[in-house]
Amino acid sequence: MLKNDLILKAARGEKTERVPVWLMRQAGRVLPEYRATRSRAKNFVEFVKNPELACEVTIQPVDILGVDAAIIFSDILVIPEAMGLPYQMIEAKGPWFEKTIKTKADVDALHIANAGDLDYVMQALKLTKQNLNNRVPLIGFAGAPWTIFAYMIEGSGSKTFSKAKQFLYTQPELSHLLLDKITQSTINYLKGQVASGADMIQLFDSWAGVLSPDHFYEFSLKYISKICDAIKPLVPVTVFAKDAHYAVNRISQINCNTIGLDWTINPAEARKAAGGKTLQGNADPCLLYADEKTIVAEASKMLDAFGKQSYIANLGHGLYPDLDKEKVKFFVEFIKSYKA
């Protein structure tokens, strides 16, 4: 029995005594403790594949920042790797794929991943669940199929993902074939995460914002919806589609519990569009560079706008590495102490 299940209650739309809070990228470089653990692995990919180290950094923010949930430390790119497309993480540049998807033969060669192909994540979840000792829920996650597709075609990060978008325009049928394979792999992976101890799942569509609304609905939301249909009967599901502020109402119509919001959307407008669904977000991470007085003023405004119920406080994207740990902690403590 979880000692603190506020986030699960909020996701299910149940009454909570206060607003729960966790932060995207809370297990990361903002914590000196994370950097110390990270230094024990040869490189990032090895770090992700080490269940003991992943468990350690997953729990650090719970102990240090006092957040209401842990999110398993991993990477969205474990899925393309499990499907047969290995990646490297280049320091100061980001992910890089030596091989990318160009033809139907490339798509046909991909393997539909099963949870067993990602056993190191399952072991990390089991270990973390055990070591958390029911203090807070454990969130599992995956990248949304479009975001994974974008990396598999592009081979690295990009401002425009023009190669990936070119693929959608010039080879729509093959695009759907690849997205379907990614979706099946992701469903298998997330079912494995739930079986290994994840209490909740978040889908990250980090590159939703480079798509037109029509392309987002056809090549992204359609596949997110399939994943939600498979996972929501098991645990609550959050969909975070960055920069897709126009789509809140359409996202509210799929089988998810919570809609994650970035900082570009007005909370009142999001509430109106969300059809009663729980909302999560949406402080600008750059707010945490400000002084405490400004953090209090802006966080209060956010909390008042969203209201106390059916709401999970978070940032509108992940913590930046150069933020001051004490400011991050102050933000979390302020949210937890807030009385409307």
Summary of the structure (lengths in Angstrom):
residues: 340
radius of gyration: 18.9
end to end distance: 28.9
largest distance: 58.2
contacts: 1188
relative contact order: 0.14
helix: 51%
strand: 13%
